Amino acid sequence: MNRWALLPLMFIGLWSLSAAAHAQPMDDSHATTEQSCSFGMAKGEASQSCHVPFPAGCLVANVPGTDKPWSTFSKGGNTFCRFDEKGTDWKTKITGSCNRCKSDHCSAQFSVRFDCSQQSH
């Protein structure tokens, strides 16, 4: 099969993805802003943490359709990361932390979405 024979199949696949992306419900959506903190660690380095800054006048947004904070984290390397239960109240402070780095390098980024629609201008 030549490469041009696959072109219609690729177009159909892209059209399907585009149609699915536009099918997301838009009601109850609010403008949000995102804040994050990140750090890197070398092998054997002890646990690290960082604080996600709160924008003035904003509240942590909820994942649409839930009452869960709209937050995520990503990590690289061999370490265990989480939002710290003792250092996070989701109202005034948010702390992300990772355990000791067990690979050559580790990194982490903690991100939180905020709803600032209550903020006065």
ROMI-205588 format. One record per atom (N, C-alpha, C): x, y negated, z negated; atom name; residue number from 0. Coordinates in steps of 0.1 Angstrom, whole numbers, padded with zeros to 4 digits. Example, Ala and Ser with C-alpha at 12.3 -4.5 7.8 and 13.67 -1.06 7.14 Angstrom:
! ROMI-205588
+-------+-------+-------+-------+-----+
|     u |     v |     w | atome | num |
+-------+-------+-------+-------+-----+
|  0132 |  0057 | -0078 |     N |   0 |
|  0123 |  0045 | -0078 |    CA |   0 |
|  0132 |  0033 | -0078 |     C |   0 |
|  0128 |  0022 | -0071 |     N |   1 |
|  0137 |  0011 | -0071 |    CA |   1 |
|  0129 |  0000 | -0079 |     C |   1 |
+-------+-------+-------+-------+-----+
! end
This chain:
! ROMI-205588
+-------+-------+-------+-------+-----+
|     u |     v |     w | atome | num |
+-------+-------+-------+-------+-----+
|  0009 |  0012 |  0000 |     N |   0 |
|  0000 |  0000 |  0000 |    CA |   0 |
|  0009 | -0012 |  0000 |     C |   0 |
|  0006 | -0022 |  0009 |     N |   1 |
|  0015 | -0034 |  0009 |    CA |   1 |
|  0010 | -0044 | -0002 |     C |   1 |
|  0019 | -0053 | -0005 |     N |   2 |
|  0016 | -0062 | -0016 |    CA |   2 |
|  0004 | -0071 | -0013 |     C |   2 |
|  0001 | -0074 |  0000 |     N |   3 |
| -0010 | -0083 |  0003 |    CA |   3 |
| -0024 | -0076 |  0000 |     C |   3 |
| -0024 | -0063 |  0000 |     N |   4 |
| -0036 | -0055 | -0002 |    CA |   4 |
| -0041 | -0057 | -0017 |     C |   4 |
| -0031 | -0061 | -0026 |     N |   5 |
| -0035 | -0062 | -0040 |    CA |   5 |
| -0040 | -0076 | -0043 |     C |   5 |
| -0039 | -0086 | -0034 |     N |   6 |
| -0043 | -0100 | -0036 |    CA |   6 |
| -0058 | -0101 | -0040 |     C |   6 |
| -0067 | -0094 | -0033 |     N |   7 |
| -0081 | -0095 | -0037 |    CA |   7 |
| -0083 | -0090 | -0051 |     C |   7 |
| -0076 | -0079 | -0055 |     N |   8 |
| -0078 | -0074 | -0068 |    CA |   8 |
| -0073 | -0083 | -0079 |     C |   8 |
| -0062 | -0090 | -0076 |     N |   9 |
| -0057 | -0100 | -0086 |    CA |   9 |
| -0066 | -0112 | -0087 |     C |   9 |
| -0072 | -0116 | -0076 |     N |  10 |
| -0081 | -0127 | -0076 |    CA |  10 |
| -0094 | -0124 | -0084 |     C |  10 |
| -0099 | -0112 | -0083 |     N |  11 |
| -0111 | -0107 | -0090 |    CA |  11 |
| -0107 | -0107 | -0105 |     C |  11 |
| -0095 | -0102 | -0108 |     N |  12 |
| -0091 | -0101 | -0122 |    CA |  12 |
| -0090 | -0115 | -0129 |     C |  12 |
| -0084 | -0124 | -0121 |     N |  13 |
| -0083 | -0138 | -0126 |    CA |  13 |
| -0097 | -0145 | -0128 |     C |  13 |
| -0105 | -0142 | -0118 |     N |  14 |
| -0119 | -0148 | -0119 |    CA |  14 |
| -0126 | -0142 | -0131 |     C |  14 |
| -0125 | -0130 | -0134 |     N |  15 |
| -0131 | -0124 | -0146 |    CA |  15 |
| -0126 | -0130 | -0159 |     C |  15 |
| -0113 | -0132 | -0160 |     N |  16 |
| -0107 | -0138 | -0172 |    CA |  16 |
| -0112 | -0153 | -0173 |     C |  16 |
| -0113 | -0160 | -0162 |     N |  17 |
| -0118 | -0174 | -0162 |    CA |  17 |
| -0132 | -0174 | -0166 |     C |  17 |
| -0141 | -0165 | -0161 |     N |  18 |
| -0155 | -0165 | -0165 |    CA |  18 |
| -0157 | -0162 | -0179 |     C |  18 |
| -0149 | -0153 | -0185 |     N |  19 |
| -0150 | -0149 | -0199 |    CA |  19 |
| -0145 | -0161 | -0208 |     C |  19 |
| -0135 | -0168 | -0204 |     N |  20 |
| -0131 | -0180 | -0211 |    CA |  20 |
| -0141 | -0190 | -0212 |     C |  20 |
| -0149 | -0193 | -0201 |     N |  21 |
| -0159 | -0203 | -0201 |    CA |  21 |
| -0172 | -0198 | -0208 |     C |  21 |
| -0173 | -0185 | -0212 |     N |  22 |
| -0185 | -0180 | -0218 |    CA |  22 |
| -0185 | -0182 | -0233 |     C |  22 |
| -0175 | -0188 | -0238 |     N |  23 |
| -0174 | -0190 | -0253 |    CA |  23 |
| -0185 | -0201 | -0257 |     C |  23 |
| -0192 | -0198 | -0268 |     N |  24 |
| -0202 | -0207 | -0272 |    CA |  24 |
| -0196 | -0220 | -0277 |     C |  24 |
| -0202 | -0231 | -0274 |     N |  25 |
| -0196 | -0244 | -0278 |    CA |  25 |
| -0203 | -0251 | -0289 |     C |  25 |
| -0215 | -0246 | -0293 |     N |  26 |
| -0223 | -0253 | -0304 |    CA |  26 |
| -0216 | -0251 | -0317 |     C |  26 |
| -0218 | -0260 | -0326 |     N |  27 |
| -0212 | -0260 | -0340 |    CA |  27 |
| -0197 | -0261 | -0339 |     C |  27 |
| -0192 | -0266 | -0328 |     N |  28 |
| -0177 | -0268 | -0328 |    CA |  28 |
| -0174 | -0282 | -0333 |     C |  28 |
| -0162 | -0283 | -0339 |     N |  29 |
| -0158 | -0296 | -0344 |    CA |  29 |
| -0143 | -0298 | -0339 |     C |  29 |
| -0140 | -0310 | -0337 |     N |  30 |
| -0126 | -0313 | -0333 |    CA |  30 |
| -0117 | -0310 | -0345 |     C |  30 |
| -0106 | -0303 | -0343 |     N |  31 |
| -0097 | -0299 | -0353 |    CA |  31 |
| -0083 | -0304 | -0350 |     C |  31 |
| -0075 | -0305 | -0360 |     N |  32 |
| -0061 | -0307 | -0358 |    CA |  32 |
| -0053 | -0296 | -0365 |     C |  32 |
| -0041 | -0293 | -0361 |     N |  33 |
| -0034 | -0282 | -0367 |    CA |  33 |
| -0021 | -0288 | -0373 |     C |  33 |
| -0018 | -0282 | -0385 |     N |  34 |
| -0005 | -0285 | -0392 |    CA |  34 |
|  0002 | -0272 | -0394 |     C |  34 |
|  0015 | -0272 | -0394 |     N |  35 |
|  0022 | -0260 | -0397 |    CA |  35 |
|  0036 | -0263 | -0404 |     C |  35 |
|  0041 | -0252 | -0409 |     N |  36 |
|  0055 | -0253 | -0415 |    CA |  36 |
|  0062 | -0240 | -0410 |     C |  36 |
|  0075 | -0241 | -0409 |     N |  37 |
|  0082 | -0229 | -0405 |    CA |  37 |
|  0096 | -0229 | -0411 |     C |  37 |
|  0103 | -0218 | -0410 |     N |  38 |
|  0117 | -0216 | -0415 |    CA |  38 |
|  0123 | -0204 | -0409 |     C |  38 |
|  0136 | -0204 | -0410 |     N |  39 |
|  0144 | -0193 | -0405 |    CA |  39 |
|  0152 | -0187 | -0417 |     C |  39 |
|  0156 | -0175 | -0415 |     N |  40 |
|  0164 | -0168 | -0426 |    CA |  40 |
|  0175 | -0159 | -0420 |     C |  40 |
|  0186 | -0158 | -0426 |     N |  41 |
|  0196 | -0148 | -0422 |    CA |  41 |
|  0195 | -0135 | -0429 |     C |  41 |
|  0201 | -0125 | -0424 |     N |  42 |
|  0200 | -0112 | -0430 |    CA |  42 |
|  0204 | -0112 | -0445 |     C |  42 |
|  0196 | -0106 | -0454 |     N |  43 |
|  0199 | -0106 | -0468 |    CA |  43 |
|  0194 | -0118 | -0476 |     C |  43 |
|  0190 | -0128 | -0468 |     N |  44 |
|  0186 | -0140 | -0475 |    CA |  44 |
|  0173 | -0138 | -0483 |     C |  44 |
|  0173 | -0143 | -0495 |     N |  45 |
|  0162 | -0141 | -0504 |    CA |  45 |
|  0149 | -0147 | -0499 |     C |  45 |
|  0138 | -0144 | -0505 |     N |  46 |
|  0125 | -0149 | -0500 |    CA |  46 |
|  0125 | -0164 | -0498 |     C |  46 |
|  0117 | -0169 | -0489 |     N |  47 |
|  0116 | -0183 | -0486 |    CA |  47 |
|  0101 | -0187 | -0485 |     C |  47 |
|  0098 | -0199 | -0487 |     N |  48 |
|  0085 | -0204 | -0486 |    CA |  48 |
|  0085 | -0218 | -0480 |     C |  48 |
|  0073 | -0222 | -0475 |     N |  49 |
|  0071 | -0236 | -0470 |    CA |  49 |
|  0057 | -0240 | -0473 |     C |  49 |
|  0055 | -0253 | -0473 |     N |  50 |
|  0042 | -0259 | -0476 |    CA |  50 |
|  0036 | -0265 | -0463 |     C |  50 |
|  0024 | -0261 | -0459 |     N |  51 |
|  0017 | -0267 | -0448 |    CA |  51 |
|  0011 | -0281 | -0453 |     C |  51 |
|  0015 | -0292 | -0446 |     N |  52 |
|  0010 | -0305 | -0451 |    CA |  52 |
| -0005 | -0307 | -0448 |     C |  52 |
| -0012 | -0314 | -0457 |     N |  53 |
| -0026 | -0317 | -0455 |    CA |  53 |
| -0027 | -0331 | -0449 |     C |  53 |
| -0034 | -0332 | -0437 |     N |  54 |
| -0036 | -0346 | -0432 |    CA |  54 |
| -0045 | -0353 | -0441 |     C |  54 |
| -0043 | -0366 | -0442 |     N |  55 |
| -0051 | -0375 | -0451 |    CA |  55 |
| -0066 | -0374 | -0447 |     C |  55 |
| -0074 | -0372 | -0456 |     N |  56 |
| -0089 | -0372 | -0454 |    CA |  56 |
| -0094 | -0360 | -0447 |     C |  56 |
| -0086 | -0349 | -0446 |     N |  57 |
| -0091 | -0337 | -0438 |    CA |  57 |
| -0093 | -0326 | -0448 |     C |  57 |
| -0101 | -0316 | -0443 |     N |  58 |
| -0104 | -0304 | -0450 |    CA |  58 |
| -0100 | -0292 | -0442 |     C |  58 |
| -0096 | -0281 | -0448 |     N |  59 |
| -0093 | -0269 | -0440 |    CA |  59 |
| -0105 | -0265 | -0433 |     C |  59 |
| -0104 | -0263 | -0420 |     N |  60 |
| -0115 | -0258 | -0411 |    CA |  60 |
| -0117 | -0243 | -0413 |     C |  60 |
| -0129 | -0239 | -0411 |     N |  61 |
| -0133 | -0225 | -0412 |    CA |  61 |
| -0132 | -0219 | -0398 |     C |  61 |
| -0129 | -0206 | -0397 |     N |  62 |
| -0129 | -0199 | -0384 |    CA |  62 |
| -0144 | -0200 | -0380 |     C |  62 |
| -0147 | -0204 | -0368 |     N |  63 |
| -0161 | -0206 | -0363 |    CA |  63 |
| -0169 | -0193 | -0366 |     C |  63 |
| -0181 | -0196 | -0372 |     N |  64 |
| -0190 | -0185 | -0376 |    CA |  64 |
| -0187 | -0178 | -0388 |     C |  64 |
| -0177 | -0182 | -0396 |     N |  65 |
| -0173 | -0176 | -0409 |    CA |  65 |
| -0171 | -0186 | -0419 |     C |  65 |
| -0168 | -0181 | -0431 |     N |  66 |
| -0164 | -0190 | -0442 |    CA |  66 |
| -0149 | -0188 | -0446 |     C |  66 |
| -0142 | -0182 | -0437 |     N |  67 |
| -0127 | -0180 | -0439 |    CA |  67 |
| -0119 | -0191 | -0433 |     C |  67 |
| -0108 | -0195 | -0441 |     N |  68 |
| -0099 | -0206 | -0436 |    CA |  68 |
| -0094 | -0202 | -0422 |     C |  68 |
| -0093 | -0212 | -0413 |     N |  69 |
| -0088 | -0211 | -0400 |    CA |  69 |
| -0073 | -0212 | -0401 |     C |  69 |
| -0066 | -0201 | -0403 |     N |  70 |
| -0052 | -0201 | -0405 |    CA |  70 |
| -0046 | -0188 | -0398 |     C |  70 |
| -0033 | -0189 | -0396 |     N |  71 |
| -0026 | -0178 | -0390 |    CA |  71 |
| -0011 | -0180 | -0393 |     C |  71 |
| -0004 | -0169 | -0392 |     N |  72 |
|  0011 | -0170 | -0393 |    CA |  72 |
|  0017 | -0160 | -0383 |     C |  72 |
|  0029 | -0163 | -0379 |     N |  73 |
|  0036 | -0154 | -0371 |    CA |  73 |
|  0050 | -0152 | -0377 |     C |  73 |
|  0057 | -0141 | -0374 |     N |  74 |
|  0070 | -0139 | -0380 |    CA |  74 |
|  0078 | -0131 | -0369 |     C |  74 |
|  0091 | -0133 | -0371 |     N |  75 |
|  0101 | -0125 | -0363 |    CA |  75 |
|  0111 | -0119 | -0372 |     C |  75 |
|  0115 | -0107 | -0369 |     N |  76 |
|  0125 | -0100 | -0377 |    CA |  76 |
|  0118 | -0091 | -0388 |     C |  76 |
|  0126 | -0085 | -0396 |     N |  77 |
|  0121 | -0075 | -0405 |    CA |  77 |
|  0119 | -0082 | -0419 |     C |  77 |
|  0107 | -0087 | -0421 |     N |  78 |
|  0104 | -0093 | -0433 |    CA |  78 |
|  0088 | -0092 | -0435 |     C |  78 |
|  0083 | -0094 | -0447 |     N |  79 |
|  0069 | -0094 | -0449 |    CA |  79 |
|  0065 | -0108 | -0453 |     C |  79 |
|  0055 | -0113 | -0446 |     N |  80 |
|  0050 | -0127 | -0448 |    CA |  80 |
|  0035 | -0128 | -0451 |     C |  80 |
|  0031 | -0138 | -0458 |     N |  81 |
|  0017 | -0140 | -0462 |    CA |  81 |
|  0015 | -0154 | -0467 |     C |  81 |
|  0003 | -0159 | -0468 |     N |  82 |
| -0001 | -0171 | -0475 |    CA |  82 |
| -0001 | -0167 | -0489 |     C |  82 |
|  0007 | -0175 | -0497 |     N |  83 |
|  0009 | -0172 | -0511 |    CA |  83 |
| -0003 | -0175 | -0519 |     C |  83 |
| -0009 | -0165 | -0526 |     N |  84 |
| -0021 | -0166 | -0534 |    CA |  84 |
| -0020 | -0176 | -0545 |     C |  84 |
| -0008 | -0176 | -0552 |     N |  85 |
| -0006 | -0185 | -0563 |    CA |  85 |
| -0003 | -0200 | -0558 |     C |  85 |
|  0003 | -0201 | -0547 |     N |  86 |
|  0006 | -0214 | -0542 |    CA |  86 |
| -0004 | -0220 | -0532 |     C |  86 |
| -0015 | -0213 | -0530 |     N |  87 |
| -0025 | -0218 | -0520 |    CA |  87 |
| -0039 | -0218 | -0527 |     C |  87 |
| -0045 | -0230 | -0526 |     N |  88 |
| -0059 | -0231 | -0531 |    CA |  88 |
| -0068 | -0235 | -0519 |     C |  88 |
| -0063 | -0238 | -0507 |     N |  89 |
| -0070 | -0242 | -0495 |    CA |  89 |
| -0077 | -0255 | -0496 |     C |  89 |
| -0075 | -0263 | -0508 |     N |  90 |
| -0082 | -0276 | -0509 |    CA |  90 |
| -0071 | -0287 | -0511 |     C |  90 |
| -0060 | -0284 | -0517 |     N |  91 |
| -0049 | -0294 | -0519 |    CA |  91 |
| -0036 | -0288 | -0516 |     C |  91 |
| -0034 | -0275 | -0515 |     N |  92 |
| -0021 | -0270 | -0513 |    CA |  92 |
| -0021 | -0257 | -0505 |     C |  92 |
| -0012 | -0255 | -0496 |     N |  93 |
| -0012 | -0243 | -0488 |    CA |  93 |
|  0003 | -0239 | -0487 |     C |  93 |
|  0007 | -0227 | -0492 |     N |  94 |
|  0021 | -0222 | -0492 |    CA |  94 |
|  0022 | -0209 | -0484 |     C |  94 |
|  0031 | -0208 | -0475 |     N |  95 |
|  0034 | -0196 | -0468 |    CA |  95 |
|  0047 | -0191 | -0473 |     C |  95 |
|  0049 | -0177 | -0475 |     N |  96 |
|  0061 | -0172 | -0480 |    CA |  96 |
|  0064 | -0159 | -0473 |     C |  96 |
|  0077 | -0156 | -0473 |     N |  97 |
|  0082 | -0143 | -0467 |    CA |  97 |
|  0092 | -0137 | -0477 |     C |  97 |
|  0092 | -0123 | -0477 |     N |  98 |
|  0102 | -0116 | -0486 |    CA |  98 |
|  0116 | -0117 | -0479 |     C |  98 |
|  0125 | -0110 | -0486 |     N |  99 |
|  0139 | -0110 | -0481 |    CA |  99 |
|  0140 | -0105 | -0467 |     C |  99 |
|  0149 | -0111 | -0459 |     N | 100 |
|  0151 | -0108 | -0445 |    CA | 100 |
|  0160 | -0095 | -0444 |     C | 100 |
|  0155 | -0085 | -0437 |     N | 101 |
|  0162 | -0072 | -0436 |    CA | 101 |
|  0168 | -0070 | -0423 |     C | 101 |
|  0167 | -0079 | -0414 |     N | 102 |
|  0173 | -0078 | -0400 |    CA | 102 |
|  0183 | -0089 | -0398 |     C | 102 |
|  0189 | -0090 | -0387 |     N | 103 |
|  0200 | -0100 | -0385 |    CA | 103 |
|  0194 | -0114 | -0387 |     C | 103 |
|  0182 | -0117 | -0382 |     N | 104 |
|  0176 | -0130 | -0383 |    CA | 104 |
|  0161 | -0128 | -0386 |     C | 104 |
|  0155 | -0137 | -0393 |     N | 105 |
|  0140 | -0137 | -0395 |    CA | 105 |
|  0135 | -0151 | -0393 |     C | 105 |
|  0123 | -0152 | -0389 |     N | 106 |
|  0117 | -0166 | -0388 |    CA | 106 |
|  0102 | -0164 | -0391 |     C | 106 |
|  0096 | -0175 | -0395 |     N | 107 |
|  0081 | -0175 | -0398 |    CA | 107 |
|  0076 | -0189 | -0395 |     C | 107 |
|  0063 | -0189 | -0391 |     N | 108 |
|  0055 | -0201 | -0389 |    CA | 108 |
|  0041 | -0199 | -0394 |     C | 108 |
|  0037 | -0208 | -0403 |     N | 109 |
|  0024 | -0208 | -0409 |    CA | 109 |
|  0016 | -0219 | -0403 |     C | 109 |
|  0004 | -0217 | -0398 |     N | 110 |
| -0004 | -0227 | -0392 |    CA | 110 |
| -0018 | -0227 | -0397 |     C | 110 |
| -0023 | -0239 | -0399 |     N | 111 |
| -0037 | -0241 | -0405 |    CA | 111 |
| -0044 | -0252 | -0396 |     C | 111 |
| -0057 | -0249 | -0393 |     N | 112 |
| -0065 | -0259 | -0386 |    CA | 112 |
| -0073 | -0267 | -0397 |     C | 112 |
| -0074 | -0280 | -0394 |     N | 113 |
| -0081 | -0289 | -0403 |    CA | 113 |
| -0092 | -0296 | -0396 |     C | 113 |
| -0103 | -0299 | -0403 |     N | 114 |
| -0114 | -0306 | -0398 |    CA | 114 |
| -0113 | -0320 | -0404 |     C | 114 |
| -0111 | -0330 | -0395 |     N | 115 |
| -0109 | -0344 | -0400 |    CA | 115 |
| -0121 | -0352 | -0396 |     C | 115 |
| -0133 | -0346 | -0393 |     N | 116 |
| -0144 | -0354 | -0389 |    CA | 116 |
| -0150 | -0362 | -0401 |     C | 116 |
| -0146 | -0359 | -0413 |     N | 117 |
| -0151 | -0366 | -0425 |    CA | 117 |
| -0143 | -0379 | -0427 |     C | 117 |
| -0131 | -0380 | -0420 |     N | 118 |
| -0122 | -0391 | -0421 |    CA | 118 |
| -0128 | -0404 | -0416 |     C | 118 |
| -0127 | -0415 | -0423 |     N | 119 |
| -0132 | -0427 | -0418 |    CA | 119 |
| -0121 | -0435 | -0411 |     C | 119 |
| -0125 | -0442 | -0401 |     N | 120 |
| -0116 | -0450 | -0392 |    CA | 120 |
| -0117 | -0465 | -0395 |     C | 120 |
+-------+-------+-------+-------+-----+
! end
